């Protein structure tokens, strides 16, 4: 595959004393990191996730698609399970106050902690 020759980058430019942003072509583009940002439908020598994991046949590509899909579903399931466990581990504490008769006809406030 051919690398992108002209990388358009948003660079600040000054015109008539005012700062403005405009697109300009640059041969030394800091955003072009060696890979073209395009789709391709090749299945030969395609690295997947790691440099040692290379796909060479359409069957391997289909299998890799299914495996990555199920890995993503498993990851999302772990996130949901973590949230459920976090909610179960949190305990709500309520404080209830009630008047109680005290000595010499006075009224005292008694506070009870309720866990639930």
RANORDA-V961089 format. One record per pair of residues at least 12 apart in sequence whose ideal C-beta (glycine too) atoms are under 8 Angstrom apart, sorted by the first residue. I is the first residue (numbers start at 1). J is the second residue. D is the distance in whole Angstrom. If there is no record, write none. Layout:
# RANORDA-V961089
I | J | D
I | J | D
This chain:
# RANORDA-V961089
1 | 36 | 6
1 | 38 | 8
1 | 40 | 7
2 | 36 | 7
3 | 32 | 7
3 | 34 | 7
3 | 35 | 8
3 | 36 | 6
4 | 32 | 5
4 | 36 | 5
4 | 37 | 8
6 | 25 | 5
6 | 27 | 8
7 | 25 | 7
7 | 26 | 6
7 | 29 | 3
7 | 31 | 6
7 | 32 | 4
8 | 23 | 5
8 | 24 | 7
8 | 25 | 6
9 | 23 | 7
9 | 24 | 7
9 | 26 | 5
9 | 29 | 6
9 | 30 | 7
9 | 31 | 6
10 | 22 | 8
10 | 23 | 6
11 | 23 | 8
11 | 24 | 5
11 | 26 | 7
43 | 55 | 6
43 | 56 | 7
43 | 57 | 7
43 | 58 | 5
43 | 60 | 7
43 | 61 | 5
44 | 56 | 6
46 | 61 | 7
48 | 64 | 5
48 | 68 | 8
49 | 68 | 8
91 | 115 | 6
91 | 116 | 8
92 | 115 | 8
92 | 116 | 6
93 | 113 | 6
93 | 114 | 7
93 | 115 | 6
94 | 113 | 8
94 | 114 | 5
94 | 116 | 7
95 | 111 | 6
95 | 112 | 7
95 | 113 | 6
95 | 114 | 7
96 | 111 | 7
96 | 112 | 5
96 | 114 | 6
97 | 109 | 5
97 | 110 | 7
97 | 111 | 5
97 | 112 | 8
98 | 110 | 6
98 | 112 | 7
